[in-house]
Amino acid sequence: MKRHLTRSLYYLRSFFKSNWGVTGIGAWFLFEGFYIIFNPDYMKAQERFGLLVGWIDDSWFGYTLLMIAAALVIAVTNKLISLKRWIVIFSAFLFGIYVVVFGLRIADGYPNSTWAFALLGLWYSWGITRFGDFDE
């Protein structure tokens, strides 16, 4: 039993060491997707930028984030490097959209710290596309 546990922990540790970047991105998509699905319309409606930012708290967007997270898990576990790269590039696009949307929310008078997490995710995605993960 102890040998199996040790082997499993070794595999888990080596997996996270070699896929540190996409693990963080996938976890963010997973948590944000579930948050959007279980808290529909969590953002207040804005007067000025409602059309531009109103879609980001809809349930279809939450399901989209969950599908991206699932595709990322499939790509990482099956070592589909090209799919993983495309998902990371697309995630940089999504994080950029998040930064713009929450910047507009701040300009409209609804401050939120999600822009900082989105900026961190954008930086993370850029780092992965620039330097790669350790298993590539």
C-alpha positions in Angstrom: 0.0 0.0 0.0 2.8 2.4 0.9 4.6 1.6 -2.3 1.5 2.4 -4.4 1.0 5.7 -2.5 4.6 6.7 -2.9 4.5 5.8 -6.7 1.3 7.8 -7.1 2.7 10.8 -5.3 5.8 10.6 -7.4 3.8 10.6 -10.6 1.6 13.4 -9.4 4.7 15.5 -8.4 6.5 14.9 -11.7 3.3 15.7 -13.6 2.8 19.1 -11.9 6.5 19.9 -12.2 6.5 19.2 -16.0 3.1 20.9 -16.6 3.2 23.7 -14.1 1.9 26.4 -16.5 -1.0 24.6 -18.1 -2.0 23.2 -14.7 -2.5 26.7 -13.4 -4.4 27.9 -16.5 -6.6 24.8 -16.5 -7.4 25.3 -12.8 -8.3 28.9 -13.4 -10.6 28.0 -16.2 -12.2 25.2 -14.1 -12.8 27.5 -11.1 -14.0 30.4 -13.1 -16.3 28.2 -15.2 -17.9 26.7 -12.2 -18.2 30.1 -10.5 -20.0 31.6 -13.5 -22.3 28.6 -13.8 -23.3 28.5 -10.2 -23.5 32.3 -9.8 -25.3 33.5 -13.0 -25.4 37.2 -13.5 -23.0 37.9 -10.7 -22.0 41.2 -12.2 -24.3 44.2 -11.9 -25.6 45.5 -15.2 -23.8 48.6 -16.4 -25.3 51.5 -18.2 -22.5 52.5 -20.5 -20.7 49.2 -21.2 -23.4 46.7 -20.6 -23.4 45.4 -24.2 -19.6 44.9 -24.1 -19.3 43.2 -20.8 -22.6 41.6 -20.1 -21.8 38.3 -21.8 -18.9 37.4 -19.5 -21.2 36.3 -16.7 -23.5 34.2 -18.8 -23.7 30.5 -18.3 -22.7 29.6 -21.9 -19.4 31.3 -21.2 -18.9 29.3 -18.0 -19.6 26.1 -20.0 -17.1 27.2 -22.6 -14.4 27.7 -19.9 -15.1 24.2 -18.6 -14.8 22.7 -22.1 -11.5 24.5 -22.6 -10.3 23.1 -19.2 -11.4 19.6 -20.2 -9.6 19.9 -23.6 -6.5 21.0 -21.8 -6.6 18.0 -19.5 -7.0 15.7 -22.5 -4.1 17.4 -24.3 -1.8 17.2 -21.3 -2.6 13.6 -20.3 -2.3 12.3 -23.8 0.8 14.5 -24.6 -0.9 16.3 -27.5 1.6 19.1 -27.6 0.1 21.0 -30.6 -3.4 21.0 -29.0 -1.9 22.2 -25.7 -0.1 25.0 -27.5 -3.2 26.1 -29.3 -5.2 26.1 -26.1 -2.5 28.2 -24.4 -2.6 30.7 -27.2 -6.4 30.8 -27.0 -6.2 31.2 -23.3 -3.9 34.3 -23.7 -6.7 35.7 -25.9 -9.3 35.0 -23.3 -7.2 36.5 -20.5 -6.7 39.6 -22.7 -10.5 39.9 -23.1 -10.8 39.5 -19.3 -8.4 42.4 -18.7 -10.2 44.6 -21.1 -13.7 43.7 -19.7 -12.7 44.3 -16.1 -10.9 47.4 -17.1 -14.1 48.7 -18.6 -15.9 47.7 -15.4 -13.5 49.8 -13.4 -14.0 52.7 -15.7 -17.8 52.3 -15.2 -17.4 52.5 -11.4 -17.5 48.8 -10.5 -14.0 48.0 -9.2 -13.1 44.3 -9.0 -9.8 42.5 -8.5 -10.4 40.0 -11.2 -8.5 42.1 -13.7 -5.3 41.4 -11.6 -5.9 37.7 -11.8 -6.6 38.0 -15.6 -3.4 40.0 -16.0 -1.5 37.3 -14.2 -3.0 34.6 -16.4 -2.1 36.7 -19.5 1.4 36.9 -18.3 1.4 33.2 -17.5 0.1 32.3 -21.0 2.7 34.6 -22.6 5.5 32.9 -20.6 4.4 29.5 -21.7 4.2 30.5 -25.4 7.5 32.2 -25.1 9.5 29.7 -23.1 7.4 26.6 -23.1 6.6 24.1 -20.4 9.3 21.9 -19.0 8.2 18.7 -20.8 8.5 20.2 -24.4 
